[in-house]
Amino acid sequence: MASVEHLLERMRRSKAGWSFADLEKLYVGLGFEVREGGKHRLYIHPKFPELRATVTRSRSLAKGYIEHALRLAERLKRMEAEYYEQQG
């Protein structure tokens, strides 16, 4: 998880210059499952299926993909905290 946190911190500092492989590493590191599409991949979190992202397979990605990934990571953190708080 340390490498995922490091990647998130780097993405927060700069949202430009990231690749499909970087987002793949992030989403998989956060526990998302991968579903194949045509020109895209769909990432869905198994515990919280409402958390999902669609990523193009381009070499460089628009900043919006990174911004979405950062929002999803924060939302996942909040949802996990709430889940574990309710459990116990």
Backbone torsions as a table, in degrees:
resi	resn	phi	psi	omega
1	MET	NA	-25.1	-179.2
2	ALA	-60.3	-39.8	180.0
3	SER	-68.1	-32.3	177.1
4	VAL	-67.5	-43.4	178.0
5	GLU	-62.4	-40.1	178.3
6	HIS	-63.7	-43.9	178.3
7	LEU	-62.3	-43.8	178.0
8	LEU	-60.6	-42.9	-179.8
9	GLU	-63.1	-41.9	178.1
10	ARG	-64.3	-38.7	179.4
11	MET	-68.1	-33.6	177.5
12	ARG	-65.0	-36.9	-178.8
13	ARG	-72.0	-38.3	-179.2
14	SER	-144.0	124.4	-177.6
15	LYS	-96.4	2.9	-178.0
16	ALA	-105.9	152.3	171.9
17	GLY	85.6	17.1	-179.2
18	TRP	-94.8	153.1	-177.4
19	SER	-111.7	170.0	174.5
20	PHE	-56.5	-42.2	-178.7
21	ALA	-63.0	-35.9	178.2
22	ASP	-64.3	-44.8	179.3
23	LEU	-68.8	-35.1	176.0
24	GLU	-58.2	-47.8	-179.9
25	LYS	-61.6	-41.6	-179.7
26	LEU	-64.6	-54.7	-176.3
27	TYR	-62.5	-44.5	179.2
28	VAL	-64.5	-39.6	177.8
29	GLY	-64.0	-27.8	177.7
30	LEU	-86.5	-1.0	176.2
31	GLY	96.6	9.2	179.1
32	PHE	-74.6	146.7	174.4
33	GLU	-96.0	151.2	-175.5
34	VAL	-104.4	135.0	171.4
35	ARG	-124.7	133.4	-177.8
36	GLU	-80.7	141.6	173.0
37	GLY	-128.7	-169.7	179.2
38	GLY	-67.0	-80.8	-179.3
39	LYS	-98.5	4.0	-176.3
40	HIS	-132.4	165.5	168.5
41	ARG	-121.0	143.5	178.9
42	LEU	-108.7	130.6	178.5
43	TYR	-113.4	126.0	-178.8
44	ILE	-130.9	134.2	178.3
45	HIS	-82.5	128.0	-175.1
46	PRO	-65.7	-34.6	-178.8
47	LYS	-81.8	-31.0	-179.1
48	PHE	-127.8	77.6	-172.8
49	PRO	-62.7	-13.6	175.7
50	GLU	-73.1	-14.3	175.0
51	LEU	-88.0	111.4	-177.8
52	ARG	-148.1	154.8	178.6
53	ALA	-145.1	144.3	174.3
54	THR	-114.4	127.6	-175.8
55	VAL	-126.7	129.4	175.5
56	THR	-71.0	155.4	-178.8
57	ARG	-89.7	22.3	179.4
58	SER	-65.2	156.8	177.5
59	ARG	-68.6	-44.3	175.7
60	SER	-116.9	145.9	-173.7
61	LEU	-113.1	150.1	174.5
62	ALA	-67.4	153.7	-178.3
63	LYS	-59.1	-27.9	-179.7
64	GLY	-59.9	-34.0	177.5
65	TYR	-64.7	-39.4	-179.6
66	ILE	-71.0	-43.3	178.6
67	GLU	-60.2	-41.3	178.2
68	HIS	-63.8	-43.4	179.9
69	ALA	-61.5	-40.9	179.1
70	LEU	-65.5	-41.6	177.4
71	ARG	-63.9	-42.7	178.6
72	LEU	-63.5	-41.3	-179.9
73	ALA	-62.4	-42.9	178.6
74	GLU	-66.4	-42.8	179.3
75	ARG	-63.8	-40.2	177.5
76	LEU	-61.1	-44.7	178.8
77	LYS	-57.6	-45.6	179.7
78	ARG	-64.5	-44.3	-177.9
79	MET	-65.9	-39.4	177.9
80	GLU	-65.6	-41.2	178.9
81	ALA	-61.7	-44.7	178.4
82	GLU	-63.3	-42.0	-179.5
83	TYR	-61.0	-49.7	-177.5
84	TYR	-69.7	-30.0	176.0
85	GLU	-65.5	-41.7	179.5
86	GLN	-69.3	-32.1	-178.5
87	GLN	-74.2	-24.8	-178.8
88	GLY	154.6	NA	NA
